[in-house]
Amino acid sequence: MGTTAADWTFASLVGDTESFFAQHFDRQPLLRRGALADRVRDLITVDRLDDVIALQVVPPAYVRLARDGQGLSSKAYTRTTGDHATGLAETVVPERVYELFRSGATVTWNHLEHLLPSVRHLVDLFADTFACPAEVVGFLTPAGHDGYAPHHDPVDVFVVQIEGTKDWQVWQPPADRRGDSARYPADRLGEPALRTTLHPGDVLYLPHGTPHAAAAREQVSLHLSVTVAPRRWRDLLAETVAELLRDEAFHAVPFLGGNPSGAVDGAADGGRRSRIADRYREKVADLCARLTALAPEDETARLAAVGRAQAGVDRPREFARLARLDALTAEARVRRTGTPVELGPSRDGRTPLLVNGHRLAVPDAVADTLRALDRGGSLRAGGFLAGAPEDRSVRAARQLARLGVLQAADRAED
């Protein structure tokens, strides 16, 4: 049985990952001939783009057109639709897109992972590798035409050639690669560092800020660009500090303004400023102490987990998860998820619980079990509610699993 896009790994695209991150990532381009061979059609084909646009409900945000290196106004290929019940909406008109494509326009598809599950599998590889959101952009260029004028992107780009061929010019990334996207006059960049033609299955990596340009040859060209913007050191450190500052010790509100009475009392005002400065110094020292006390291994693991849980990274399988709960047996093992749970004080044998906006009261035995699972490990669903019949225990486990508090454990985690 052949492989599909769901079977690929990040190494399928870049080869040896240690070599990639040591020699190319954030440094210089990488070209891999035939990395995906004839498997690229598992991702997408020109025919499937016909199917998508034929839905006639594609919002303009998903489609852009450019001709002669310049973007076209969306008014050229959209129309307003709707009725009194649903309101008005802008949609892409397939016939207008086809006409512009025939006249030499490149069609760019944004966020193809929103539209095609096969492409979503490709995003999953990058989201898991870099612990940050990724996007797949499709470029469909008519034969003999350029795409966009020479430019650079503020994100890392992994190009996968799908159909046809495309000529690429790639310039060396500049020493200073800050800022947003930018275009370049043809005479400003000088001689390209790389001239190459991509064929189906070829993969080209461009570090952020790398100037490049591409043109189709004798036939229609389709390629995908996977873009990622990995978090920088400043992003990670800011997330760490923000997490530490959630502590109640930093919650009070200091008064930084002038004398509220309006009276002129320089000595008193100077004394107040001095006290505020002392308190600020204490808070800085407290924060520094907390930063110093962090375990780097634990914190970087937490930051990676936070990145993979961001919107656009994590792909929930909620329908499938809820369906599997119906088959949860007494012997199945369950463990805690990362969903935050607030447990209040016990009253009359029941403990208030708040999760995802839901408030309920659970038996104290359930609260005790949740506290134990917060420390790790798993247990039988049939023993979740200590001292209760197995069927009642399983029902309690199912209820909390539906709320996202529990999940099935692949193995015993004692």
N, C-alpha and C positions, 0 to 999 in steps of 0.2 A: 504494500500500500504506500503511495507516494506521500511526501510531506506537504504540508500547507503552511501558510503564513503563520498560523498559530504555533507551529513547531520550531520556528526560527529562534535564534538567540542573537544577542548583540554581536557576538563573534561572527555570526553568519555574514554580517555586513562589513565589519572592520578587520576581520582576521584575529590574530593574537591580540587579546585585549591589553595585556601588560605592555606590549610593544606600542600599541596605539596610544595609550595614556602617557607613556614615557617619551615618545618621539614626535607625536603629531597633535594630540589634543592641546588646544590653546596655543599651538606653535606654528604648524605648517600644514598645508593641504596633504591629503592622501588619496591616491587613485588605486582602486582595486578592480582589475579586469575580471569580468565574469564571476563576480562574488556570488551572485544569485542565479547565474546561468539562465535556464529557461523557466525558473520558478517564479519570476516576477509577475507573471500573468495570474498567479494565485491572488495577488493583491488587487489588481485593477486592470481593466482593458478599456480601449476606446469605446467598445460596444457598451460597456457598463455605464460610461459617462452619458451615452445616449439615453440609457434607461433612466438615469437619475434626472436629467434635465426634462425628460418627457413627463415627469410627474406634474410639471407646471405649477408647483407650489414652492419652488426654491426661492428664498428671500435674497434680495440683492447683496446682502452682506457676504454671501457665500461665493459670489461670482464677480470677477473683475475682468475687463477686457482692455488690451493695449495694442496699439498699432504704431509702427515706426518708432518703437521705444517709448511712446507716450501713452499714459492712461486715457481711456475714453470715459465720458460722462455716462453714468448709469441710466440716464434718461434715454440713451440710444437703444437700450435693450431691456427695459422694464416697462411695466404698466401698473396702474392702480386697479385693484379688484376688490370685490366684497359686496355686501348688501346691507340693508338697514339693520339686520339682526347681528351680523358679525363685525360690522365696521369695515374700514378701508385698510388695505394692505398693499404694499409694493411687491410684485413678483416678477421673476425673470421670464421673458417671452422667448421660448425656444427658437421660433422662426427668426427673430431678430439676431439672436446669438449666432445662429447658423449663417445668416447673411454676412455678418461682420467677420466671421471666421473665414468664409469663402473669399472675402476681400483682403485677407492678410492679417487679421487680428489674432493675437494670442489670447486664449481663454485661461484664466487663473481661477482655480477652485480653492477657496479657503476652508480650513477645518474639514477636510474630507473624512476625517475619522468620525465626524458627527453623522455622516450620510452612509458610510459603508463599513459594516462590521469587520470585513477583512482588513481594511486599512487601520481600524482601531487596534488590531493585534500588533501592527507595526509601532503605533504610539506606545503601547504597553511596554515594549522593549526599552524604549528610551526613557519613559517615565520611571521605570524601575531602576535603570542604570544610573540616572542622574538625580533621582529623587526630586523632580520638579516637573511642571507641566511641559508637554510637547505638542506640536501641531504638525499636521501633514498638509502641505499645499501641493496641488496638482497643476502642472503647466502643459497645456495642449497648444502646440504651435504648428501652423500650416507649413507645408513644404516650402523651402526657399525663403523663409522669413526670419527676421530677428525677433527675439523676445523683448526684453527690456534693455534700455541703454546701460552701459557700464555703471555698476553701482556696488555698494557693499551693504550688508545687513548687520544689525546689532546683535545677532544671534548666531550660534553655531548651526551650520547647514550640512545635512547629509543628503546628497543627491542620489536617487535611484532611477536609472534609465529603464523605462517600461517598454515602449514601442518606438520604432523608427530610430534615427540617430540624431545627435546634436553636437555641433562644434562648440567647444568651450575655450575661452581665454580667461586665464586666472593670473592675477598679479600677486606679488608677495605681500603678505599682510604688513601694514606699516608698523613702526615701532610704537606709536601712540594710537591705540584703537579705542578711543572713547567716543561717545556721542551716538546719535541715532543713524537711521539709514541716510545714505548720501549718494548722489549721482556724480559722474565725472565726465568732463569733456574728453573727447577721443584722444586729443593730443597731450593730455596731462599725465597719463599713467605710464607712458613709455612702453618698452617691450615687455610682453607678458612673461611671467616666470614659467607658465605652462600653457601649451596649445595642445588640445587633444579632442578626439571625437568619441563620445560615449555611445556604446551599443547596448542593447537590452541585456540587463543583468549586471552592468557596470555600476560601481558605487564610487562617488567622489565626496570627500569630506572637505569643507571649507571652514576654518576657524572664524569666529566673529570678526567683522571688520575687513574681511578679505575682498578686495575688488574683483569683480568677475562680470562676464557677459557671455551670452549663448545664442546660437542661431540654428534653426533646423536645416536639414540638407534636402535630399531628393524626395523625402516622404514626410508625412505627418509625424511629429515627434510628441511623445507623452513621457514626462518624467515627474517623479514625486520629489519634493524637498521636505525632509523632516527637520523641523527647527526646534532647538532647545536653548534656553537661557539659564544655565546652571547658576546656582546661588554663589555669590562671591564671598570672600572672607567677611566683608563688612555686613553682608546680609545675614550670615550665620551668627556672627557676634551680636548683631542687633536682636536677633531672635532669642539668643541666650539671655541677654540683658532684659529683654521684655518679659521673659518667663520669670526671672528672678524678681522683677519689680512687681509681680502680681502679689507678693507677700504683703500681709497686713501692715508690716513695719513701714511701708512706703505709701500708705493710703492717706495719711493726714494731709490737710491743705495748709501750707504756710502762707502768711501774709507778707507780700513783697512790696506793697505800695508805700506811699509816703504817710505822713502823720494824718490820720483820718479826721482829726478835729480841725485841721487847718491852722492850728496854733504854731507859731514859730518857736521851736525849742530844739536848737541844733544838738545840744548834748543828749537830750532824750532820744531824738531821732537817730543819732549816731550810735547810741547804745543799743537801740532796737536792731539796727542794721548789723551790728556786731554779733548780737545773739542769733540772728537769722543765719549769718555766715558760719557761726560755730555749728549750728544745727545742720547746715548743708554739708559742712566738713564731716560731721558724724555720719550722715547718710552715705556720702561718697565712700568713707572708710568701711561702712557696713557692706555696701555693694562690692567693694574690692575684696573684702574678706570672703564673701559668698562666692565670687568668681574664683578666687584662689582655692577654695575648698571643693570646687567641682571636680568630679572624676572625668577626665577628658574622654575616655572610652565610652562611658555611659552617656555623656552629653552628645557626642557626635552620633551615637546610635539613636538617641532621641531625635536629633535634628533630621537624620535620614528618615526616620519613621514619620515625623511631621511632614517632611517634603512629599513622601509617598501618599500621604493622606489628604493632600491639597485637592481642592476642586480642579477637575481636569486631569488629575493623575490617577487617583483611585477609581477603578471601574466597578461599581457595585453590581452584584448579581442578586438583587433583592428578590425578584420573582422566584428564581431558582432556590434561593436560601429559604424563603418562606414555604415553598412547596416541600423541601426536604424535611422541614420541621414536623410535618404530618406523619413522617415515617420514623420519628425519634422514638427509640425503644428504651426500656429500662436499663439495658446493658450498654447503651451508647454513652460515651463520656462527653462531658461538657466542660468548658472553661470560660473565664471572663473575656470579654472584648475590651477594647480601649475606650468604650463609651463611658463618659463620666456619670457617676451615680451619687446622689446625695442621700445619706441615711440620717434620719432624725432620731430623737430620743424615743425609747420604747414607752408605750402606754397601753396598759391592759393587754399585754401579751402581743402587741402588734407594733411594728416599726414603720413610720412614714418613709416613703421612698419617692424621689424625684428623678426622672430620667427623660431626656428629650421632650420636656414640657409636660410629661404625663406624671400625675400624682396618684399614688395608691398606697395602701397600707398592707404590709406583708407580715406573716408570722415572724416572731423574733428568730425562729430557727432558720428562716430563709435569709434574714439579714446577717446572722452569724456566718452562714455558709458563704455569702457574698464577700464578707470581710476576709474570710479565709482564702477564697479564690483570688482576692486582690493581691495576695502574696505569691501567686503562681500556682501551677499544678492544675489538675482536673479531677473530676469524680464522676461516678455513674449517675445518669439521670434518675435512676430508680432510688438513689440514696440522697438526692438533692435536699429533700425535706426530711430532716432527721426525725425518726420515730413515727413517720406517716406511712400508710400503705404505698406500694410502689406506683400504682396508677395515679394516685394523687400527687406524688413526688414528680412524676413525669409531666403531669399537667402544669405544675408550677414551673418546671424547667422550660416547657414550651412557651408559657406566657412570657417569661422573662427573655427568652430567645427572640420572640416576636418583637419585643421592645428594643432589641439590640444589645441587651445586657450580657447574654450568653451566646456562645457559638459551639458547634461541634468540635471536639478535639480529635485530631488525626490519630493520636496514640495516648497512652497514659503519661501524664506529666507530673509524676509524683516528686 
